[in-house]
Amino acid sequence: MKQAKQRIEKLKEEIRKHRYAYHVLDKQTLSPEALDSLKKELYDLEQQFPQLITLDSPTQRVGGKALKKFRKVKHRGLMHSLNDVFTEGDLQDWLRRLKSVLKEKSIIGFYCDPKMDGLAVELVYEKGIFIQGSTRGDGEYGEDITGNIKTIEAIPLKLRGSYPKDLVVRGEVFVTKRELARVNLLRKKKGEKQFANPRNMAAGALRQLDPKITASRNMSFYAYGTYGSRELFSTHSEEYKKLRSYGMPVNPEGKVVSGIADIIEFHKKLEKKRKALLYEVDGVVVTVNDGTVYDRAGVVGKAPRAAIAYKFAPQEVTTIVQDVTVQIGRTGVLTPVATMTPVNVGGVTVTHATLHNYDQIKRLGLKIGDTVVVSRAGDVIPQITRVLKGMRSGKERSFRMPSVCPIDSSVIIRDGVLHKCSNVQCGARNKEQLYHFVSRSAFRIEGVGPRVIDRFLDEGLISDAADIFTLKEGDIEVLDGFGKKSAENTVREIAGSKKIPLARFLYSLGILHVGEETARVLAKQFPYAGGVYSVTKILTAYRSMPVDVLQQISDIGPVVAQSIYNWFHDDGHVALLKKLHATGIRVVHETARGSRKLNGKTFVLTGTLSSITREQAKERIREAGGSMSGSVSYRTDYVVAGKNPGTKLKNAREQNVTILTEREFLNILK
């Protein structure tokens, strides 16, 4: 008996030593097989001498009969929860309120710790021996899960070092991503329902009435604090050091930081390495490090004032569908798109979500005005995944696909699950018009060229030119090939193009037979003096011009006049202009600037200019009162010949038009 007792104590101490190294120090000091051998010897000895079995023995991690139910236990003190913040602004507001309550000008020193996505528990130790474990419950009462807690190798059954007589430890029980995958694979093979995430698995395992089932789940544990032990340490970081010295594992990612900027930096770094971690985290727990300040701050509701959960952007949120619009893709396919109350999901603020096709709307049972769940996993484009029908007020309305195309009024046809415009040229024509609209001679939106327009069309983000100006950073950031910075740049360029000269605006509309020069001639007929005007003012002005008045304008013949008249009297075009007006487009009617010495002179450019671009040359001519033409005629005053001129030079010679070299042209501009 004496020899057995000595051997048992040695075995227990050796097993604890290696458990501490593995779970607290993150070191493997003995192979799992060798450790199992020690446990087997201990088990055999205890079976031979059952009177030597103690509560702190490693063999007691799995033992006892399955329970019929858990009994309720009262915590030694309230187990608080944490309030959440999601943005840097929220974090600033929290600190501002805290300083106000404490009447402090500044608070320096915070402990940042990963917020584990697990289950909070309370552990009670008396004389260093684990005697009780319980769930958080309602914060005052929890369920006694002592038998299940004992199965978790990371939790010591006996404390190490110089520990207090009584100790209450709080922490998080969790399972690793790998363990979740292993268990789910087994459950799949058995035809059982799989766990949605590690937290669900941990919760299910801790509430098993049979500890043997709990033990099979290989759960882990990190301590995050104590209760009633303030005299042992003055800061939260010292509290963590004490816990480690007792044999308690704490998250090694935690650290002390100085202020808000450091907290934000810690949050960003942790979010970047989130996928690489072995376990799930959903944010950062920020705690005032000074224990005295922490205690002074007190509690509001069930949450301490001096600690906050700075969460990562949620992957699933709710919002309201304000409208459902139809976008026309490059191939003429109609895509329904939800316009939503702006919401942050997965780190981006989105206002649009594609609904793919009408069948998807029917599957979801979606109505305009519904409260919906928007999900975003990883870098996937946000999707509406569920409708919360219980949130309906009765004012929601059903959506129906249009019977005619919103672009060209052609009949809509059904092609499988898709609705398409019956005009096979519709999508392609619309795409080309959008290319024209953003081009350098029109709205001149840098960074939004044909490839980007194609992406916007494919994702159902735009259908016409006005939609471009409704895009938000979050709508663009989630697309492949874009990031936060490029999305910000794109939105900034779009916003910067909202103020546009009248001639370029008229050219951007793509009116048949109206090129750059005709657009400039037409701009001169605007009946108001120089200034900034709304799009509806432009619409009213040109819509009021009869065909015969348009024909009297220099360089505008009967065909062009009729084309201009028809364009401004087309219902679809009128609707587009009204949409552009609603986006805040403002048109500048420029009066002549600077010298007018080229007034009435018409120029034709041919060949390549070496010291000035063709666009710059055109601008300089127009600023001096001149005009441009694409071909040589009796009205042409000058042909500017650069390198490798084309047939226009030959035509100029034949018609005795003055030919200028690049140097002569620049001298005239001076």
C-alpha positions in Angstrom: 0.0 0.0 0.0 2.8 2.4 0.9 4.7 1.7 -2.3 1.5 2.0 -4.4 0.7 5.3 -2.8 4.2 6.7 -3.5 4.0 5.4 -7.1 0.6 6.9 -7.6 1.7 10.3 -6.4 4.7 10.2 -8.7 2.6 9.2 -11.6 0.1 12.0 -11.0 2.8 14.6 -10.6 4.5 13.4 -13.8 1.3 13.4 -15.8 0.4 16.9 -14.5 3.9 18.2 -15.5 3.5 17.1 -19.1 -0.2 18.3 -19.2 1.0 21.7 -18.0 3.8 21.8 -20.6 1.4 20.9 -23.4 -1.6 23.0 -22.6 -0.1 26.0 -20.9 3.5 26.3 -22.3 2.5 24.9 -25.7 5.4 22.4 -25.5 5.2 18.7 -26.1 7.6 17.2 -23.6 6.4 13.6 -24.0 4.9 11.7 -26.8 1.1 11.0 -26.6 1.8 7.3 -26.6 4.2 7.5 -23.6 1.8 9.7 -21.7 -1.0 7.2 -22.3 1.3 4.5 -20.9 1.7 6.5 -17.7 -2.1 7.0 -17.4 -2.6 3.3 -18.0 -0.2 2.4 -15.1 -1.9 4.9 -12.8 -5.4 3.5 -13.7 -4.2 -0.1 -13.0 -2.8 0.9 -9.6 -5.9 2.7 -8.6 -8.1 -0.2 -9.6 -5.9 -2.4 -7.4 -6.1 0.1 -4.5 -9.4 2.0 -5.0 -9.0 3.7 -1.6 -6.1 5.7 -3.0 -8.3 7.3 -5.8 -8.5 11.1 -5.2 -10.5 13.9 -6.9 -7.4 15.4 -8.5 -6.3 12.1 -10.2 -6.0 12.3 -14.0 -8.0 9.1 -14.2 -11.0 10.9 -12.8 -11.4 13.0 -16.0 -13.8 10.4 -17.3 -15.8 8.6 -14.7 -19.1 8.2 -13.0 -22.5 7.3 -14.4 -24.4 9.3 -16.9 -26.7 11.9 -15.3 -30.4 12.1 -15.8 -30.2 15.9 -15.7 -28.0 18.7 -14.6 -28.6 20.4 -11.2 -28.5 24.2 -10.9 -25.7 25.9 -9.0 -25.2 29.5 -7.9 -22.1 31.2 -9.1 -19.7 32.7 -6.5 -20.4 36.0 -8.1 -22.2 37.3 -11.2 -20.7 36.1 -14.5 -20.9 39.2 -16.6 -21.3 39.4 -20.3 -19.7 42.0 -22.6 -21.3 44.7 -24.7 -20.3 44.7 -28.3 -18.8 47.3 -30.6 -18.2 46.8 -34.4 -16.4 50.0 -35.7 -13.6 52.3 -34.7 -16.2 55.0 -34.1 -18.0 52.7 -31.6 -14.8 52.0 -29.8 -14.0 55.7 -29.5 -17.5 56.3 -28.1 -17.0 53.5 -25.5 -13.8 55.1 -24.3 -15.3 58.5 -24.2 -18.2 57.3 -22.1 -15.8 55.5 -19.8 -13.7 58.6 -19.2 -16.8 60.6 -18.5 -18.0 58.1 -15.8 -14.5 58.0 -14.2 -14.0 61.7 -14.6 -10.6 60.9 -16.2 -9.0 63.0 -19.0 -7.2 59.9 -20.3 -7.0 56.2 -19.7 -3.7 54.5 -20.7 -3.1 50.8 -20.8 -5.5 48.1 -22.1 -5.2 44.3 -22.3 -6.3 43.0 -25.7 -7.2 39.3 -25.9 -8.8 37.3 -28.7 -12.5 36.8 -28.1 -12.9 33.0 -28.3 -16.0 31.7 -30.0 -16.7 29.1 -27.3 -18.7 28.6 -24.1 -18.0 30.5 -20.9 -17.6 28.3 -17.7 -16.8 28.9 -14.0 -14.3 26.6 -12.2 -14.0 26.4 -8.4 -10.9 25.2 -6.6 -10.5 24.5 -2.9 -7.0 24.0 -1.5 -5.9 23.7 -5.1 -8.3 20.9 -6.0 -11.0 21.3 -8.7 -14.4 20.7 -7.0 -17.0 22.2 -9.3 -17.5 23.4 -12.9 -20.6 25.2 -14.2 -22.0 26.9 -17.3 -22.6 30.7 -17.4 -26.4 30.2 -17.5 -28.2 33.4 -16.7 -25.0 34.9 -15.0 -26.3 34.2 -11.5 -27.1 30.4 -11.8 -25.6 27.9 -14.2 -25.7 24.1 -14.7 -23.3 21.9 -12.8 -21.2 20.2 -15.4 -18.3 19.1 -13.1 -18.1 15.7 -14.6 -17.9 17.0 -18.1 -15.3 19.7 -17.2 -13.1 16.9 -15.8 -12.8 15.4 -19.2 -11.0 18.5 -20.6 -7.3 17.8 -20.5 -6.4 21.5 -20.6 -8.2 22.2 -17.3 -6.0 21.2 -14.3 -7.7 19.1 -11.6 -5.0 20.3 -9.2 -3.3 23.7 -9.3 0.4 24.3 -9.4 2.8 26.6 -7.5 1.7 29.0 -4.8 -2.1 29.2 -5.2 -4.7 30.7 -2.9 -6.8 28.5 -0.6 -9.9 29.3 -2.6 -9.9 30.2 -6.3 -12.7 30.9 -8.8 -11.5 30.8 -12.4 -13.5 31.9 -15.5 -12.7 31.0 -19.0 -13.8 29.7 -22.4 -14.2 26.0 -23.4 -13.8 25.6 -27.2 -13.0 23.1 -29.9 -10.5 23.5 -32.7 -11.4 23.8 -36.3 -9.7 20.4 -37.0 -11.7 18.7 -34.2 -14.9 20.1 -35.6 -14.0 18.7 -39.0 -13.1 15.3 -37.5 -16.4 14.9 -35.5 -18.5 16.2 -38.4 -16.9 13.6 -40.7 -17.9 10.8 -38.3 -21.4 12.2 -37.9 -21.8 12.4 -41.7 -20.8 8.7 -42.0 -23.4 7.8 -39.4 -26.1 10.0 -41.2 -26.3 12.3 -38.2 -26.7 16.1 -38.3 -23.4 17.9 -38.5 -22.5 20.8 -36.2 -22.7 24.2 -37.8 -19.7 25.7 -36.0 -17.2 25.0 -33.2 -19.3 26.9 -30.6 -22.3 24.6 -31.3 -20.2 21.6 -30.9 -18.7 22.8 -27.6 -22.1 23.7 -26.2 -23.5 20.3 -27.2 -20.5 18.4 -25.7 -20.6 20.3 -22.4 -24.3 19.5 -22.0 -23.9 15.8 -22.6 -25.3 13.8 -19.7 -22.7 11.1 -20.3 -19.2 12.4 -19.6 -17.7 9.7 -21.9 -19.4 11.4 -24.9 -18.0 14.7 -23.7 -14.5 13.2 -23.5 -14.7 12.0 -27.1 -15.0 15.6 -28.3 -11.4 16.6 -27.4 -12.3 20.1 -26.1 -9.8 22.8 -25.1 -9.9 25.7 -22.6 -8.4 29.2 -22.1 -8.8 31.0 -18.8 -9.6 34.7 -19.0 -10.0 35.8 -15.4 -10.8 35.1 -11.8 -13.4 36.2 -9.3 -12.8 37.6 -5.8 -9.0 37.6 -6.1 -8.2 41.2 -6.6 -5.7 41.3 -3.7 -3.5 38.9 -5.7 -2.8 41.2 -8.6 -3.1 44.9 -9.6 -3.5 44.6 -13.3 -5.3 42.3 -15.8 -1.9 41.3 -17.3 -0.6 40.2 -13.9 -3.8 38.2 -13.4 -3.0 36.2 -16.6 0.6 35.6 -15.3 -0.8 34.3 -12.1 -3.3 32.0 -13.9 -0.4 30.5 -15.9 1.6 29.9 -12.8 -1.3 27.9 -11.3 -1.3 25.7 -14.4 -4.1 27.4 -16.3 -3.7 27.9 -20.0 -4.4 31.5 -21.2 -4.5 32.6 -24.8 -0.9 33.4 -25.9 -2.1 36.0 -28.4 -3.1 38.5 -25.7 -1.0 41.6 -24.9 -0.9 45.0 -23.2 -1.3 48.0 -25.5 -1.3 51.8 -24.8 -4.3 53.4 -26.4 -7.0 53.4 -29.1 -4.6 53.3 -32.0 -2.9 50.2 -30.6 -6.2 48.5 -30.0 -7.3 49.1 -33.6 -3.9 47.8 -34.8 -4.3 44.6 -32.7 -7.8 44.1 -34.0 -6.6 44.4 -37.6 -3.7 42.1 -37.2 -5.8 39.5 -35.4 -8.4 39.7 -38.2 -5.8 39.1 -40.8 -4.4 36.0 -39.1 -7.9 34.8 -38.1 -8.0 32.0 -40.7 -4.6 30.7 -39.7 -5.6 30.2 -36.1 -6.5 26.7 -34.9 -9.7 27.9 -33.3 -12.5 30.4 -34.1 -12.3 34.0 -32.8 -14.9 36.6 -33.5 -13.2 39.8 -32.2 -11.0 41.3 -29.5 -11.8 41.6 -25.8 -10.5 45.0 -24.7 -10.1 45.4 -20.9 -8.7 48.4 -18.9 -5.5 46.9 -17.6 -5.4 48.8 -14.3 -7.5 46.8 -11.7 -8.3 49.8 -9.6 -9.7 51.7 -12.5 -11.6 48.6 -13.7 -13.3 48.2 -10.3 -14.1 51.9 -10.1 -15.9 51.8 -13.4 -18.4 49.3 -12.1 -21.1 47.5 -14.0 -23.9 48.7 -16.2 -26.7 46.1 -16.6 -24.9 42.8 -16.9 -21.7 44.2 -18.5 -18.6 45.7 -16.9 -18.0 49.3 -18.1 -14.2 48.9 -18.4 -14.3 46.0 -20.8 -15.8 45.7 -24.3 -16.0 43.1 -27.1 -14.6 44.8 -30.3 -16.1 42.3 -32.7 -15.0 41.6 -36.3 -17.5 42.6 -39.0 -20.4 40.1 -38.8 -20.7 37.5 -41.6 -24.5 37.5 -41.4 -26.8 40.4 -40.6 -30.3 41.6 -41.2 -31.6 44.5 -43.2 -34.6 45.7 -45.1 -35.2 45.3 -48.8 -36.3 48.8 -50.0 -36.8 47.9 -53.6 -36.2 45.3 -56.3 -35.0 46.6 -59.7 -34.2 44.8 -62.9 -30.7 45.1 -64.5 -29.9 44.2 -68.1 -26.7 42.2 -68.6 -24.4 42.1 -71.6 -26.4 39.2 -73.1 -29.8 40.8 -72.6 -30.5 38.7 -69.4 -32.7 40.4 -66.8 -31.3 40.1 -63.3 -33.4 41.2 -60.3 -31.3 43.1 -57.7 -32.4 44.1 -54.2 -31.7 47.6 -53.0 -31.3 47.4 -49.2 -30.9 49.7 -46.2 -27.1 50.0 -46.0 -25.6 47.3 -43.8 -22.1 46.2 -42.9 -21.5 42.5 -43.5 -18.1 40.8 -43.6 -16.4 44.2 -43.3 -18.1 46.0 -46.2 -21.2 48.2 -46.3 -23.5 47.0 -49.0 -26.6 48.4 -50.5 -27.3 45.9 -53.3 -27.6 42.1 -53.5 -28.3 40.1 -56.6 -31.3 37.9 -56.5 -30.0 36.0 -59.6 -33.4 35.2 -61.2 -37.1 35.2 -60.5 -37.2 31.6 -59.4 -34.8 32.5 -56.6 -37.2 35.3 -55.4 -40.0 32.7 -55.3 -37.8 30.2 -53.4 -37.0 32.9 -50.8 -40.6 34.1 -50.7 -39.2 37.6 -50.9 -41.4 40.7 -51.0 -40.3 44.4 -51.2 -40.2 45.7 -47.7 -39.2 42.4 -46.2 -36.6 42.0 -43.4 -33.9 39.7 -44.8 -30.7 37.9 -43.7 -27.7 38.9 -45.7 -24.7 36.5 -45.5 -21.1 36.8 -46.7 -18.6 34.0 -46.1 -15.0 34.8 -46.8 -14.7 37.0 -49.9 -17.9 35.9 -51.5 -20.3 38.5 -52.8 -23.1 39.2 -50.1 -26.2 37.1 -50.7 -29.8 37.3 -49.3 -30.2 33.8 -47.8 -33.4 34.1 -45.8 -36.6 36.1 -45.4 -37.8 36.8 -41.8 -41.5 36.5 -42.6 -42.4 36.9 -39.0 -41.2 40.6 -39.2 -43.8 41.5 -41.8 -46.2 44.4 -41.2 -48.6 43.7 -44.0 -47.3 46.6 -46.1 -44.9 44.5 -48.1 -45.6 44.1 -51.8 -44.8 41.3 -54.3 -42.3 41.7 -57.1 -43.1 40.7 -60.7 -40.7 40.6 -63.6 -41.5 43.2 -66.3 -43.2 42.0 -69.5 -41.2 44.5 -71.6 -37.5 45.3 -71.6 -36.7 48.5 -69.6 -34.0 49.4 -72.1 -35.7 49.1 -75.5 -39.3 48.1 -74.6 -38.9 44.7 -76.5 -41.0 41.8 -75.2 -39.4 39.7 -72.4 -39.1 36.0 -73.1 -38.4 33.1 -70.7 -35.3 30.9 -71.3 -35.2 28.2 -68.6 -34.8 30.0 -65.3 -33.8 33.2 -67.1 -35.8 36.1 -68.4 -34.3 37.8 -71.5 -35.0 40.7 -73.8 -36.3 39.3 -77.1 -34.1 41.8 -79.0 -30.8 39.9 -79.3 -28.9 43.1 -79.8 -30.3 44.8 -76.7 -27.6 43.7 -74.2 -24.7 44.4 -76.6 -26.1 47.8 -77.6 -26.6 48.8 -74.0 -23.0 47.7 -73.1 -21.6 49.8 -76.0 -23.6 52.8 -74.9 -22.2 52.5 -71.4 -18.7 52.3 -72.7 -19.4 55.5 -74.6 -20.9 57.2 -71.6 -17.8 56.8 -69.4 -15.3 57.5 -72.2 -12.8 60.3 -72.1 -14.8 62.6 -74.4 -17.9 62.0 -72.3 -18.0 61.6 -68.5 -14.3 60.8 -68.4 -14.6 58.4 -65.3 -11.0 57.3 -64.7 -10.7 53.6 -63.8 -14.1 52.7 -65.1 -13.5 51.4 -68.6 -15.0 48.6 -70.6 -13.7 45.7 -68.4 -15.1 47.3 -65.3 -18.4 48.1 -66.9 -18.6 44.4 -68.0 -18.1 43.4 -64.3 -20.8 45.7 -63.1 -23.2 44.4 -65.7 -22.4 40.7 -65.0 -23.0 41.2 -61.3 -26.3 43.0 -61.9 -25.0 46.2 -60.3 -25.9 48.5 -63.2 -28.3 48.5 -66.0 -28.1 52.0 -67.3 -25.7 55.0 -67.0 -27.5 56.4 -63.9 -26.9 53.2 -61.9 -23.2 53.9 -62.1 -23.6 56.9 -59.8 -25.5 54.9 -57.1 -22.7 52.4 -56.5 -21.2 52.3 -53.0 -17.7 51.1 -52.0 -19.1 47.9 -50.5 -20.8 47.0 -53.7 -17.5 47.1 -55.6 -15.1 45.9 -52.9 -16.5 42.4 -52.9 -15.9 41.8 -56.6 -13.0 39.7 -57.7 -10.0 41.9 -58.6 -11.1 44.8 -56.4 -10.1 45.6 -52.8 -11.0 48.3 -50.3 -8.5 50.8 -51.8 -9.5 50.3 -55.5 -13.2 50.5 -54.5 -12.6 53.8 -52.7 -10.8 55.1 -55.7 -13.5 54.1 -58.1 -16.3 55.6 -56.1 -14.3 58.8 -55.7 -13.7 59.0 -59.4 -17.4 58.4 -60.1 -18.4 61.2 -57.6 -15.8 63.5 -59.1 -17.3 63.2 -62.5 -20.8 64.3 -61.5 -20.0 67.9 -62.6 -19.6 67.9 -66.4 -19.4 70.5 -69.2 -22.6 70.7 -71.3 -21.0 69.7 -74.6 -19.5 66.5 -73.0 -22.8 65.7 -71.3 -24.7 66.0 -74.6 -22.0 63.8 -76.3 -22.3 61.2 -73.5 -26.0 60.6 -74.3 -25.1 58.8 -77.5 -27.6 60.6 -79.7 -27.5 59.2 -83.2 -25.4 61.4 -85.5 -24.2 63.7 -82.6 -20.4 63.5 -82.3 -18.1 65.7 -80.2 -18.3 68.7 -82.6 -22.1 68.6 -83.1 -22.4 68.3 -79.3 -20.4 71.5 -78.9 -22.5 73.3 -81.6 -25.7 72.1 -79.8 -24.3 73.3 -76.4 -24.0 76.8 -77.8 -27.8 76.9 -78.4 -28.5 76.4 -74.7 -30.9 79.3 -73.9 -29.4 80.3 -70.6 -26.2 82.1 -69.6 -23.1 80.4 -68.2 -23.6 78.6 -64.9 -24.4 75.2 -63.4 -27.7 73.6 -64.2 -29.6 70.4 -63.3 -30.2 67.7 -65.8 -34.0 68.4 -65.8 -33.2 72.0 -66.9 -31.2 70.5 -69.8 -34.0 68.2 -70.7 -36.6 71.1 -70.7 -34.4 73.3 -72.8 -33.7 70.8 -75.6 -37.1 69.1 -75.5 -38.7 72.5 -76.3 -36.6 73.0 -79.5 -38.7 72.1 -82.6 -37.1 70.3 -85.6 -37.2 73.4 -87.8 -35.3 75.4 -85.1 -32.7 72.7 -84.7 -32.2 72.7 -88.5 -31.3 76.3 -88.5 -28.3 75.7 -86.3 -25.0 75.8 -88.2 -23.7 72.3 -89.1 -27.0 70.6 -88.2 -29.0 69.3 -91.2 -32.4 67.8 -91.4 -31.4 64.2 -90.5 -29.4 65.3 -87.4 -32.1 67.7 -86.3 -34.7 64.9 -86.4 -32.4 62.6 -84.5 -31.9 65.1 -81.7 -35.6 65.8 -81.5 -36.5 62.2 -81.4 -34.0 61.4 -78.7 -35.3 64.1 -76.3 -38.9 63.0 -76.9 -38.3 59.3 -76.3 -39.9 58.2 -73.0 -37.0 55.9 -72.1 -34.5 58.6 -72.6 -36.6 61.1 -70.6 -36.7 58.5 -67.7 -32.9 58.1 -67.9 -32.3 61.8 -67.7 -34.6 62.0 -64.7 -32.6 59.2 -63.0 -29.4 61.1 -63.8 -30.9 64.2 -62.2 -31.7 62.2 -59.1 -28.1 61.1 -58.7 -26.9 64.7 -58.4 -25.4 65.2 -61.8 -24.8 68.9 -62.5 -24.1 70.4 -65.9 -21.8 73.3 -66.5 -22.6 75.7 -69.3 -19.3 77.3 -70.0 -19.1 80.7 -71.6 -16.0 81.4 -73.8 -12.8 81.8 -71.8 -9.6 83.6 -72.6 -8.7 84.7 -76.2 -11.4 84.4 -78.9 -8.9 84.9 -81.8 -9.9 81.5 -83.4 -13.6 82.4 -83.3 -15.3 81.0 -86.3 -12.3 79.0 -87.5 -12.6 75.3 -88.2 -9.7 72.9 -87.8 -9.0 69.3 -88.9 -6.2 67.3 -87.3 -4.3 64.5 -89.1 -1.3 62.4 -88.1 0.4 62.2 -84.7 1.4 65.3 -82.7 4.6 65.0 -80.7 4.4 67.8 -78.1 0.7 67.8 -77.4 -2.0 65.1 -77.4 -4.9 65.2 -79.9 -7.3 65.8 -77.0 -5.3 68.7 -75.6 -5.1 70.2 -79.1 -8.8 70.1 -79.5 -9.4 71.7 -76.0 -7.0 74.5 -76.9 -8.7 75.2 -80.2 -12.1 75.3 -78.5 -10.9 77.5 -75.7 -9.8 80.0 -78.3 -13.2 80.0 -79.9 -12.4 77.6 -82.8 -14.2 74.4 -83.7 -13.2 70.9 -84.9 -14.2 68.8 -87.8 -13.6 65.2 -88.7 -13.2 65.8 -92.4 -11.9 68.4 -94.8 -14.5 70.5 -96.6 -15.0 74.0 -98.1 -15.7 75.1 -94.5 -12.3 74.0 -93.2 -9.9 76.9 -92.4 -6.8 74.9 -91.3 -5.5 71.3 -91.4 -2.9 70.6 -88.8 -0.5 67.9 -90.1 1.5 65.8 -87.6 3.7 62.8 -88.3 2.4 60.1 -90.7 -0.7 62.2 -91.9 -3.6 60.4 -93.6 -5.7 61.2 -96.7 -6.9 64.4 -95.0 -3.6 66.1 -96.0 -4.1 65.1 -99.6 -7.7 66.5 -99.5 -6.5 69.8 -98.0 -4.0 70.3 -100.8 -6.7 69.5 -103.4 -9.1 72.0 -101.8 -6.4 74.7 -101.2 -6.9 74.6 -97.4 -4.2 76.1 -95.3 -1.9 73.4 -93.9 -0.1 74.0 -90.6 2.9 72.1 -89.2 2.8 71.3 -85.5 5.1 74.2 -84.6 3.0 76.7 -86.7 -0.1 75.4 -85.0 1.4 75.9 -81.5 2.5 79.4 -82.5 -1.1 80.3 -83.5 -2.3 79.0 -80.1 0.2 81.3 -78.3 
